[in-house]
Amino acid sequence: MQAQLNRILEEAKTQLQAAETLAQVDEIRVKVLGKKGQLTEILRGMGKLSPEERKVTGQMANTVRAEIEGLLEEKFEAVKKAAKEAQFAAEKIDVTEPGKETTVGVKHPVTITIEEISKVFMNMGFSIVEGPEVETVFNNFDGLNAGPNHPARDMTDTFYITENDILLRTQTSTVQVRTLQKQQPPIKVIAPGRTFRCDTPDATHSPMFHQIEGLVVDEGITMADLKGTLDSFAKQLFGPETKTKFRPHHFPFTEPSAEMDVSCFKCGGKGCRVCKGSGWIEILGCGMVHPNVLKVGNIDTEKYTGFAFGIGVERVAMLKYGVDDIRLFYENDMRFINQFK
Ligand code: DAH
């Protein structure tokens, strides 16, 4: 039995030496001193011994227990201290370390341009509405008075999602149809968004680009309202000296239709590289809303008239910022984008 006690003591010593965590130390305590521990078992078995043996073994058992308790206590403290030290080391702050640089993002020039144009129209009382990029053929063509034989509907011009019904919108004019079907006059909205056409990318073409659509419908709206609104817009965006000029054009959803040119903001109209020597820059398409389009929204065409316009965002951004290749907008090159801080 005494040999057994010695073994228990030696074993406990070796194990305690190897123990690294509080849990491990406690495990050893339970194994030796716990209710079913090795030492407890021995003390329980002492009843079978002769009084002589019991005395000697009892004394020895007590010594061994005291020693093991001492060792446990010591190890507990040591492990606790080591854990604290490790924590301190881990939490140590090196105040001499240089700070981490946080990079602040900048707005994309297309976003800046959309925001600038939108602000001008919001100040004139327009609300902003939006439509989806995946659209119905009806909202993109038929509802806009572009019937089945219109050339823009060709597979080579338009990305179709399904053969006959669904496509990627080629123009934000789709939002005209959506708005007219949802809302009765007075209507005064702009609709910025992404548009898609089957174009091979080059310096001035991209299969994805942005437009801002405008639509005004009310009693007594005339071409004078169209010209006044868009002339004021041009002066607010390009400067008070800006002049505007309306050239006849054709769009299926407006009649009459026009394109608006602004006097070149670079040379003031004398002629330069930006305006290709003409003194004028084409900026948007516009016109009086065709009655067929108003009818799509069940709007009384005897009572109401309206005008609409569509602005190419990248075109305005390229002119304003002197960007000579539209593809630069989509390359995500931070050296390009950071210039618009
Ligand atoms: N949707 C036309 C285009 O993509 C632009 C346009 C022209 C919109 C005249 C209009 C408008 O609302 O009245 O070329």
Residues whose N, C-alpha, C, O or C-beta is under 5 A from the ligand:
A	BS01	DAH	T170 Q171 S173 G214 F251 T254 G285 C286 G287 A308 F309 G310
